Amino acid sequence: MKSFQILPLLYLTIEVLGDTPGNQQGVTIIDVDDKSIKIVDPASDNTDLWSS
């Protein structure tokens, strides 16, 4: 896994779209490997970007 922590307590964030128009939010990328991107999503228990 490759950590996406830039500096202590500083992580890369991205905006993801929700199910309805105007329903987007930010998630934090915490790890990346060959098969997945692990995230912290404040709106769900998902930890994989592609299942969010």
C-alpha positions as CSV (number, residue, x, y, z in Angstrom):
1,M,0.0,0.0,0.0
2,K,1.1,3.5,-0.7
3,S,0.1,6.1,1.9
4,F,-1.4,9.3,0.7
5,Q,-0.5,11.2,3.9
6,I,1.2,14.4,2.7
7,L,2.3,15.8,6.0
8,P,1.3,14.7,9.5
9,L,-2.5,15.2,9.8
10,L,-2.8,16.3,6.1
11,Y,-4.4,13.9,3.6
12,L,-5.6,14.1,0.0
13,T,-9.3,14.6,-0.3
14,I,-11.6,14.3,-3.3
15,E,-15.2,15.1,-4.0
16,V,-17.6,12.2,-4.8
17,L,-21.1,12.5,-6.3
18,G,-24.1,11.1,-4.4
19,D,-27.2,9.3,-5.8
20,T,-29.1,12.5,-6.4
21,P,-28.2,15.8,-8.1
22,G,-26.4,18.2,-5.8
23,N,-25.6,15.4,-3.4
24,Q,-21.8,15.4,-3.3
25,Q,-19.3,15.3,-0.5
26,G,-15.6,15.1,0.3
27,V,-13.8,11.8,1.2
28,T,-10.3,11.3,2.4
29,I,-7.9,8.9,0.5
30,I,-5.8,7.0,3.1
31,D,-4.2,4.2,1.1
32,V,-3.8,3.0,-2.5
33,D,-2.7,-0.4,-3.8
34,D,-3.0,-2.2,-7.2
35,K,-6.6,-3.2,-6.7
36,S,-8.3,-0.6,-4.5
37,I,-8.3,2.9,-3.1
38,K,-9.1,3.1,0.6
39,I,-11.0,6.1,1.9
40,V,-12.6,7.6,4.9
41,D,-16.2,8.6,4.1
42,P,-18.0,10.6,6.8
43,A,-21.4,9.7,5.3
44,S,-21.0,5.9,5.2
45,D,-19.1,2.9,6.5
46,N,-17.6,2.2,3.1
47,T,-13.8,2.1,2.9
48,D,-13.4,1.4,-0.8
49,L,-13.7,4.3,-3.2
50,W,-15.4,2.4,-5.9
51,S,-18.2,1.0,-3.7
52,S,-19.0,4.4,-2.2
